[in-house]
Amino acid sequence: MMGQFAARPGSPRAGNQVILYALTIVALKAVIFLLDPVPKFFFGDSYCYLETATTGWIPPDRSFTYGYFIKATTLLHNSLWPLMAARGIMGLGCALGLAYLLQRHLGSKAIWAGVMGILCVLEPIQLHYERAVMTECLSLLLLVLYLMACLRYLEGGGLGSLVVAQLLGVLLMSVRLSFLPMVLSFALVVPLMRAARRENPEMGPGLGMGRPSHRWRRGLVHLLVCMTLTWALHSGYKWCFGKLSGHPPGYAAATGNVLLATWAPVIKEGDFQDRTLGKRLLESSVFDPRDRRLRNDQLFSPGGLVHRLRELLPEEPKAEAVARGAALGALRRDPWGILGLGVQTLMDFFELE
């Protein structure tokens, strides 16, 4: 994997360096795990995943597949220790995968790719998520594998690489729904990028060789296969969610509530189909809807927008539809405001206070 640290790739010395590097990362992971093996919980995320694992309950606004992953890893033991061990192995996979991506696909010098892999082992947030009963560790490993499959396809891999990428993409999305836009856009962009590549004799046979018209014809075939597979996989996921949860087929059952709370600073009473209802809702929240730092309270806390909406409309499907309609109304009215809110949210992560 990292065969260019100081020797020619394929040489016995290079192979020994790969083994030594891998053993170093394994040893670091083992020492850190022994120093802090206690699982961490972040309620209510962790509660929802554990509830799925123990009772089969499907959360309306979080991953349900991760709950089944917990159940699979703890099936033989009434303990979270197997899960913690699995998470340590996944963290190891992230570190090795990062080094491989940097050196093999992005042209980084092997020594620097190795350093980044070791830093990934020691990175505090990564270490936290390896111990927290949350989805981040598994989703990061799936993200690394997904990017590896996409880059393998772009560099001359066959249609099989593209199929593997889409399978990994739907798994990634099922664990962390926030990756859905990336997975859907990559299903379109990656085949087109491959078809648009100029001739490169080093790529070997495939879409990177031959006349442009031939590459584009094959590229369009790959695009058709990719889009069809994406539609089938995502339709199957939505059907499974609906079947298990009792809700209509979809990616989640509470997307309207999440959007209502997330975009609250931009939403106005006119975005609601019933303006009177919108005014009552916005004025009744105990948290200022215009304050973007209170959006978590709008979603989860008593007195927040979602809680007030449920009081005004006790029927869950109707309340969800109203919330979704208001959020989409705000998006149509002020798309730049929504975009600006996203930028502000990103910048909030860099505040030192």
Secondary structure, 3 states (H helix, E strand, C coil): CCCCCCCCCCCHHHHHHHHHHHHHHHHHHHHHHHHCCCCECCCCHHHHHHHHHHHCCCCCCCCCHHHHHHHHHCCCCCCCHHHHHHHHHHHHHHHHHHHHHHHHHCCCCHHHHHHHHHHHHHCHHHHHHHHECCCHHHHHHHHHHHHHHHHHHHCCCCHHHHHHHHHHHHHHHHHCHHHHHHHHHHHHHHHHHHHHCCCCHHHCCCCCCCCHHHHHHHHHHHHHHHHHHHHHHHHHHHHHHHHHHCCCCCCCCCHHHHHHHHCCCCCCHHHCCCHHHHHHHHHHCCCCCCCHHHHHHHHHCCCCHHHHHHHHCCCHHHHHHHHHHHHHHHHHHCHHHHHHHHHHHHHHCCCCC
